[in-house]
Amino acid sequence: MERVFDICHGCRRCVSLCSAFPTLFDLVDESKTMEVDGVRQGRLLARSSTSAISCDVCYMTKCPYVPPHPWNVDFPHLMLRGKAVRVRNGRRSFPRHAS
């Protein structure tokens, strides 16, 4: 997570796609170090994953670091995994859909 956030913070091509990116960049820019390591990881994941809308536009159209690039950045799936971890740890619940 920290590696992907650091790559995204350095690139910023995706800033206009969804609110997850401005949220991530603002948290980093407001930290004392102005780097990803200056923000608590739990806060980064919580704020970014709740802002991501899982549309995959960043992955499919904007990000130059998706496979086959060696950095293998997959931001949408990282956010989905972050949401799943938060649910497992009881910090968030998935909404129930009406049948």
C-alpha positions as CSV (number, residue, x, y, z in Angstrom):
1,M,0.0,0.0,0.0
2,E,2.7,2.5,1.0
3,R,4.6,1.7,-2.2
4,V,1.6,2.3,-4.5
5,F,0.6,5.5,-2.6
6,D,4.2,6.7,-3.0
7,I,4.1,6.0,-6.8
8,C,0.8,7.7,-7.1
9,H,1.9,10.7,-5.1
10,G,4.9,11.2,-7.4
11,C,3.0,10.9,-10.6
12,R,-0.4,12.5,-10.0
13,R,-1.8,11.9,-13.5
14,C,-5.0,10.6,-11.9
15,V,-5.9,13.6,-9.8
16,S,-9.0,14.5,-11.7
17,L,-10.5,11.0,-11.9
18,C,-12.1,10.4,-8.5
19,S,-11.9,11.9,-5.0
20,A,-9.6,9.2,-3.7
21,F,-6.6,10.8,-5.4
22,P,-7.1,14.4,-4.2
23,T,-7.7,13.0,-0.7
24,L,-4.5,11.0,-0.9
25,F,-2.5,13.9,-2.2
26,D,-3.9,16.3,0.3
27,L,-3.1,14.0,3.2
28,V,0.5,13.6,2.0
29,D,0.9,17.3,1.2
30,E,-0.3,18.3,4.7
31,S,2.0,15.9,6.5
32,K,5.2,17.2,8.2
33,T,7.5,15.3,5.7
34,M,5.3,16.0,2.7
35,E,5.9,12.3,1.8
36,V,3.7,9.2,2.3
37,D,5.7,8.1,5.3
38,G,4.6,11.3,7.1
39,V,0.9,10.1,7.2
40,R,-0.4,7.2,9.4
41,Q,-1.0,4.3,7.1
42,G,-4.4,3.5,8.7
43,R,-5.5,7.1,7.9
44,L,-4.2,6.9,4.4
45,L,-6.1,3.7,3.7
46,A,-9.3,4.7,5.5
47,R,-9.6,8.0,3.8
48,S,-8.5,6.9,0.3
49,S,-10.5,3.6,0.2
50,T,-13.7,5.3,1.3
51,S,-13.3,7.9,-1.5
52,A,-12.5,5.4,-4.3
53,I,-15.5,4.5,-6.3
54,S,-14.1,1.3,-7.9
55,C,-14.6,2.5,-11.5
56,D,-11.2,1.3,-12.7
57,V,-10.8,4.3,-14.9
58,C,-7.4,5.1,-13.4
59,Y,-6.2,1.5,-14.1
60,M,-7.6,1.3,-17.6
61,T,-6.8,4.7,-19.0
62,K,-4.4,6.9,-17.0
63,C,-1.9,5.0,-15.0
64,P,1.4,4.4,-16.8
65,Y,2.5,1.9,-14.2
66,V,-0.1,-0.9,-14.6
67,P,1.1,-4.3,-15.9
68,P,3.1,-5.1,-17.8
69,H,5.1,-2.3,-16.1
70,P,7.4,-3.8,-13.5
71,W,5.9,-1.6,-10.7
72,N,2.5,-3.4,-11.2
73,V,0.3,-0.7,-9.8
74,D,-3.4,-1.7,-9.4
75,F,-4.9,1.1,-7.3
76,P,-8.6,0.0,-7.6
77,H,-7.9,-3.5,-6.4
78,L,-5.7,-2.2,-3.6
79,M,-8.6,0.0,-2.4
80,L,-11.0,-2.9,-2.6
81,R,-8.6,-5.0,-0.5
82,G,-8.3,-2.1,2.0
83,K,-12.1,-2.0,2.3
84,A,-12.2,-5.8,2.9
85,V,-9.6,-5.5,5.6
86,R,-11.5,-2.8,7.3
87,V,-14.7,-4.9,7.2
88,R,-12.8,-7.9,8.6
89,N,-11.4,-5.8,11.4
90,G,-14.8,-4.4,12.3
91,R,-14.1,-0.8,11.2
92,R,-16.6,-0.7,8.4
93,S,-19.6,-2.7,7.2
94,F,-20.7,-3.5,3.7
95,P,-24.2,-2.1,2.9
96,R,-26.9,-4.7,2.6
97,H,-28.8,-4.6,-0.7
98,A,-32.6,-5.1,-0.7
99,S,-33.7,-8.3,-2.4
